[in-house]
Amino acid sequence: MLEIAILGFLAEGSLAGHEVRRRVTQLTGYTRPVSDGSLYPAINRLAKAGLLERRPDPRAGAARYLLSLTEAGRVDLLQRLRKPADHEITDFSRFHTVLSFLSQLPDVTEQHAVLRRRLAFLEEPASFFYDGDRPLRAEEVADPYRRGLLLTARATSRAERAWLREVLGEEPLAHS
């Protein structure tokens, strides 16, 4: 997720490291803050792999660098967006990072393939709580806080599925 965010923001233009950190933090929210201890090692890995370049920023002094995406970095970003890992489809925050940069893919067919994977995931019965292998619905849970969690997740999932179907040009399902 962090590497996609770094590459995605640099695909929009060169940035200083502190600006990358600010944008990633704004994207992921303050519940998952990006520390220097995770950001700068990720930047170093991407630079070592030739996916971004670092050059001194003459406006900010000798110790400051400007980061830019290389052509190899653009190719890598597009590949990551075309074929996100399963956990990048199923995890809410990770998928939102992919979604934030999906318009970088020039082919709408490729964009829609990613959205269809997310929709297929959301269509599978799931819950945070189970009775054996059977997912429990909010109406089956006595604990008011767990029920609230399930009701909120249901509403969020319903809204996301409706949006996905709209973008994909599909008709809403009757049970949505």
C-alpha positions, 0 to 999 in steps of 0.5 A, spaced: 500 500 500 505 504 501 509 503 495 503 504 491 501 510 494 508 513 493 509 511 486 502 514 485 503 521 488 509 521 484 506 519 477 502 526 478 509 530 479 515 530 483 515 531 490 519 532 496 519 526 501 516 530 506 510 532 501 510 525 500 509 523 507 503 528 508 499 526 502 500 519 504 498 520 511 492 524 508 490 519 504 490 513 509 488 517 515 491 518 521 489 512 524 494 509 520 500 514 520 506 513 516 512 514 520 519 516 517 521 509 519 516 506 514 516 511 509 524 513 507 526 505 507 520 504 502 523 510 498 530 507 498 527 501 496 524 504 490 530 508 488 534 502 489 530 498 484 530 504 479 523 506 480 524 513 482 530 518 482 532 522 488 535 529 486 537 535 490 532 540 491 535 547 490 530 551 493 530 547 499 537 546 501 543 541 500 539 536 505 533 536 501 531 532 495 526 532 490 523 525 488 521 523 481 518 517 478 522 514 473 519 510 466 520 504 470 516 506 476 511 508 471 511 501 468 511 498 475 505 502 478 501 501 472 502 493 473 501 494 480 494 497 479 492 492 473 493 486 478 493 488 485 494 483 490 488 479 493 489 483 500 489 489 496 482 488 493 479 485 500 482 490 505 478 496 505 484 501 506 488 498 501 483 498 496 482 505 497 489 506 496 489 502 489 482 506 487 485 513 488 490 511 483 486 507 478 485 513 473 492 512 472 491 506 468 489 509 461 485 503 459 478 503 462 477 496 461 483 494 465 480 499 470 473 495 470 477 489 471 479 491 478 473 494 480 469 487 478 474 484 483 472 488 488 465 487 487 466 480 487 469 480 493 463 484 496 458 480 494 461 474 498 457 473 504 462 475 510 461 477 517 466 479 523 462 474 527 461 467 525 457 461 528 461 455 526 462 457 518 456 461 518 457 468 517 452 472 523 448 477 520 446 484 525 439 481 527 442 475 530 447 478 534 445 480 541 451 485 543 449 492 541 456 494 539 457 488 535 450 489 532 452 496 530 459 494 527 455 489 523 450 494 521 455 500 519 459 495 515 453 493 511 451 500 509 458 501 507 458 495 503 451 496 500 453 503 498 460 501 495 457 495 491 451 500 488 457 505 486 461 500 483 455 497 479 454 504 477 461 505 474 461 498 471 454 500 468 451 494 471 444 494 474 443 493 481 441 486 484 434 486 487 437 484 494 442 490 494 
